[in-house]
Amino acid sequence: MTEDLKIDKTINFVKKQLKNAEGGHDWFHIERVYKNALLIAKNEDVDLFVVQLGALLHDIADSKFHDGDETVGPKVAHEFLSEIHVDTSVIDHVINIIKNISFGGGNELQKFHSPELDVVQDADRLDALGAIGIARTFNYGGFKNRLLYDPSIPPNLDMSKEEYKASNAPTINHFYEKLLLLKDMMNTDTGRKIALERHQFMELFLEQFYAEWDGEK
């Protein structure tokens, strides 16, 4: 089986697995990350097959939707990749991407590094920024029935991984606890360039949001 056919099978598998997923973590999120990864990879020395599989499978079973269990995604991905006879070394690399791609509160040390992870991680982070990032954030906040904003609840910028995962803070807080931090966490020049533009868009959004909240506009 050629690599192209394995990618096609992976795309079909992911579409099926995420058919009824929450709107910010569905197939269309995966597709955007996949496209971002291909764009970034053009300027990086990477194994494109690993990048493609990592991007397609990075959220195959997000722990947020599996009671915080971070082992489900790697297990599902490993079983699928074995079934379509992907080389063991490639499977191991893709599993390490899945295990290490997450923001996790920002205070967790990343245990694995590779140029391929750098590309997929940047691609995923870009989808948390800009107009799409704003839409995904409020979609998830609504999914969890969170407040839009509460001025009496300040953002917590020093959360542990466990505190971050358990947080039920208003959606606006998430901008400060994650989204606005991502610009300075990008790995590649292409990722940094795109992230800056999307970051600036979010800052304008927040400025408008507070003005409307306070009845100034």
Buried (B, 14 or more C-beta within 10 A) or exposed (E): EEEEEBBEBBBEBBBEBBEEBBEBBBBBBBBBBBBBBBBBBEEBEBBBBBBBBBBBBBBBBBBBBEEEEBEBBBBBBBEBBEEEEBEEEBBEBBBBBBBBBBBBBBEEEEEEEBBBBBBBBBBBBBBBBBEBBBEBBBBBBBBEEBEEBEEEEEBBEEBEBEEBBEBEBBBBBBBBBBBBBBBEBBBBEBBBEBBBEBBEBBEEBBEEBBEEEEEEE
